[in-house]
Amino acid sequence: MRANWAFGMVVAALAAGCGGNEEPEEEEPPMKVEDTVFGDLVGTQDKARDRSNAAVELHRESLNKRLDEDEGAPKEEPAED
């Protein structure tokens, strides 16, 4: 009985080791987020970030201009093309 059990274990070990040497299939690269259903959400975030950055930049320019005027700095002349 032990001989049958040992023989079965040897056969199982040999069968498990008989795997093929096939190369794994190349996986296709993941999709870009913009090409998925979440693409609109990502685009919306980018638009909101750009708009808020533009508003902050405009406000900063306004504050800098006001500071220059309050400090008595000479006004800058616009550059001629």
SULWO-V521826 format. One record per residue. SS is DSSP state (helix for helix, strand for strand, loop for the rest). OMEGA is omega as a letter, one per 40 degrees, with the letter a starting at -180 (999 if undefined). NEAR is the number of other C-alpha atoms within 8 Angstrom. Layout:
ss=SS omega=OMEGA near=NEAR
ss=SS omega=OMEGA near=NEAR
This chain:
ss=loop omega=i near=4
ss=helix omega=i near=5
ss=helix omega=i near=6
ss=helix omega=a near=7
ss=helix omega=i near=8
ss=helix omega=i near=8
ss=helix omega=i near=8
ss=helix omega=i near=8
ss=helix omega=i near=8
ss=helix omega=i near=8
ss=helix omega=i near=8
ss=helix omega=i near=8
ss=helix omega=i near=8
ss=helix omega=i near=8
ss=helix omega=i near=8
ss=helix omega=a near=7
ss=loop omega=a near=6
ss=loop omega=i near=6
ss=loop omega=a near=6
ss=loop omega=i near=4
ss=loop omega=a near=4
ss=loop omega=i near=4
ss=loop omega=i near=4
ss=loop omega=i near=4
ss=loop omega=i near=4
ss=loop omega=i near=4
ss=loop omega=i near=4
ss=loop omega=a near=4
ss=loop omega=a near=4
ss=loop omega=a near=4
ss=loop omega=i near=6
ss=loop omega=a near=6
ss=helix omega=a near=9
ss=helix omega=a near=10
ss=helix omega=a near=8
ss=loop omega=i near=8
ss=loop omega=a near=7
ss=loop omega=a near=9
ss=helix omega=i near=10
ss=helix omega=i near=8
ss=helix omega=i near=7
ss=helix omega=i near=10
ss=helix omega=i near=9
ss=helix omega=i near=8
ss=helix omega=i near=8
ss=helix omega=i near=8
ss=helix omega=i near=8
ss=helix omega=i near=8
ss=helix omega=i near=8
ss=helix omega=a near=8
ss=helix omega=i near=8
ss=helix omega=i near=8
ss=helix omega=i near=8
ss=helix omega=i near=8
ss=helix omega=i near=8
ss=helix omega=i near=8
ss=helix omega=i near=8
ss=helix omega=i near=8
ss=helix omega=i near=8
ss=helix omega=i near=8
ss=helix omega=i near=8
ss=helix omega=i near=8
ss=helix omega=i near=8
ss=helix omega=i near=8
ss=helix omega=a near=8
ss=helix omega=i near=8
ss=helix omega=i near=8
ss=helix omega=i near=11
ss=helix omega=a near=10
ss=helix omega=a near=7
ss=helix omega=i near=6
ss=loop omega=i near=6
ss=loop omega=i near=7
ss=loop omega=i near=6
ss=loop omega=i near=6
ss=loop omega=i near=4
ss=loop omega=i near=4
ss=loop omega=a near=4
ss=loop omega=i near=4
ss=loop omega=a near=3
ss=loop omega=999 near=2
